[in-house]
Amino acid sequence: MPALFALARALFGKLSLCALAGGIVGAVAGFLFGLVLPLCLPSTLTLPDVLKAGIVLGLAGWLLVLMVIGMWLRYGVAAIAAPALVNALLTGVLTVAFNYLAQFPAAATLIGIVIGIFVGSVLCRFFCGRVDRNGKADDGRH
Amino acid sequence: MAATSSNAQPCGPKPACGPQGDNTDDVGAAFLALLGIVGTVVGLIALAIKAEAMTVLPILGIAGPGIGAIGLGAVAGAGLIVATTFAFLYDRCLRDPDGREPSCSAGVINNIVPAFDSGMSYLFPFVAQHDMVGVVVKCVYWPLVQLQAANVVCSASQDQSPVIRSYYENKAVCAAAWGSAIGAVVGGIGGIVLGILAGAALGCAGTGPFYIFCLLIACLIAAIVAAACAIAGAFIGGNIAHAAAGDTSPSADGGNVLQDGDYVTTEGKTIINGGDDNARVYWFVNHTTLHGRSTIGSGPFRSHTDPDAHLTDDACPREPSGGPPNQPK
């Protein structure tokens, strides 16, 4: 466990909250799509299929983000729900699309994480304000 | 411990409040790392055994198209929750943080957050944090608050006075974390079986996009059911352990329970804590000296001017000359 925390701090210790949320969604979408990816020959899915799969997986990832970041890490579900939804849908669709094009199931989760962090970072830079835990920086929640 | 002379030194420059740059919560970063590790390992296993093409699970004997993929989805869902409960357990109770500094500071209590302060701590007992007492420190202790810190927490007063978060070890937190981790393992094992059954119940068959979608949903359902069972196990185990361990409140050395507005001197080890956006915090407070109660203002709006003026003699050791308090280098 110390090694896990050290690795996590080194890789993800300086992420913004949006990037963390994006990474979680990307990992979920990438992992689940990776399980069925071997069935997807390059011509099996159409663009609407990719969109649908991305939206479904993005929504699943969004629910996980609400639980993990909103509840467990105490940033508040209401504070993050709307921006996280946009982040999740974009990440979900892009993760499915990139993995479908890459056809490399072993790396599907990692591809999703990279895409999610990128999408989250871009969204955070341009559209999000800072979200503090429970909406306030000074109430001492942890 | 020797106390103390008057500290009539003028205040130095006030530290800037808030985080300097982005800092990810340690457990949040660990969760993302766990997702990456679990997802990649299970994905590699799926590839190796051609899970998407399996029709019978060797161990459980459950049959159905794509049952291998569904099974691995369930394993990943349960495994992620189990690993997460252990990550919280490690963060709260097992870690031995680097750079612990013996420290002492004094001020007025700005706010207190009990370990089990909300329904969330009961619904997900593994996330409960130790009792936290936020102390608006006298300005002579500002160097401690900003020592190697990437974040300075401040009160909601107009002058935004620096606060040092002071954690008091609460054995019920660790009991709940252990109970949750054990409960998650038990619940997760049952959840894997239930998740596979739930996913297989969709009865996906055929080829083409419809089959792929159906299998995707089946994997998702299996993962959610398995994770939900692991969380249910963590809920039961954590609350049983919490109830058995009892609960405590942060108190001073004489046994008085600390309250908002108390003037206190706190001693213990301080660390830079990822869970507080890399602020310097006490982890944990070993000794607390109570000096009376403030009659000015209320939490969380307290100002350093209050303890500066009314807590002239605190219990921190000082340089022989009567200079500033001893602090780690």
Interface residues (C-beta under 8 A of the other chain):
Chain A: M1 P2 L4 F5 L7 A8 R9 L11 F12 G13 K14 L15 S16 L17 A19 L20 G23 I24 A27 V28 G30 F31 L32 F33 G34 L35 V36 P38 L39 C40 T44 L45 T46 D49 K52 A53 V56 L57 A60 V68 I69 M71 W72 L73 R74 P105 A106 A107 A108 T109 L110 G112 I113 K136 A137 D138 D139 G140 R141 H142
Chain B: C17 G18 G21 D22 N23 T24 D25 D26 V27 G28 A29 A30 F31 L32 A33 L34 L35 G36 I37 V38 G39 T40 V42 G43 L44 A46 L47 K50 A51 E52 A53 G66 A69 L72 G73 A76 T84 F86 A87 F88 Y90 D91 L94 R95 N110 N111 I112 V113 M120 L123 F124 V127 Q129 M132 G134 V153 C154 S155 A156 Q160 V163 R165 G208 P209 Y211 I212 F213 L215 L216 I217 C219 L220 A223 I224 G274 G275 D276 P300
